[in-house]
Amino acid sequence: MKSQGNLGKIITLGCILTLIAFGILLKMNKELMARGVVLAVIALAILTLFI
């Protein structure tokens, strides 16, 4: 994926799905869970860039 230049697009698609989950968690007043979702996505994106 990295050599074909599709890595950024895949990360973006994953972030869109995470944004939906983040919004749902905030509406349910689950701020700590929402923060964990965001931190997990950031960690996975960084890990994906280095692999």
N, C-alpha and C positions, 0 to 999 in steps of 0.2 A: 504493500500500500504506500509506503514511504517513497519508494522509487518512482511510482506512477503519479505521485502528487495528489493522492486521494485521502491522505491522512487527515488533513484539516477538515475536509467535508464530513468524514466519519465522526470526528470529535464534535463537530457542530450538530450533527443529527442526534448524537447522544445527549448533548446539552439541552436541546429542545425538549426531549422527553423528560429530562431531569427538571427542567423549568416547570413543566406541568405538575410533576410530583411535588415540587417545592411549593407551588401555589396552593395545592390541595392541603398540604400539611399546615401551611400558614392559616388557611381558613378554618382548620380544625383546632387551632391554638396549640399546635405541637412545634413550638419554636426550636427546641433542642434537636428534635428529629430533623427538622428542615435544615438546620445548620450542619448536621452530620451528613445529610445528602449532598450539600454544596461542597463540603470538605472532601468527601469521597470522590466526587467528580473531578475536583481539582487535582487530587492525588493520582487518579487514574489517567488524566490527561497528561500530567507530567511524566508518569511512568511510561505511557505509550510513546511519548516523544523520544525517550531515551532507549527504548527497545528497538 
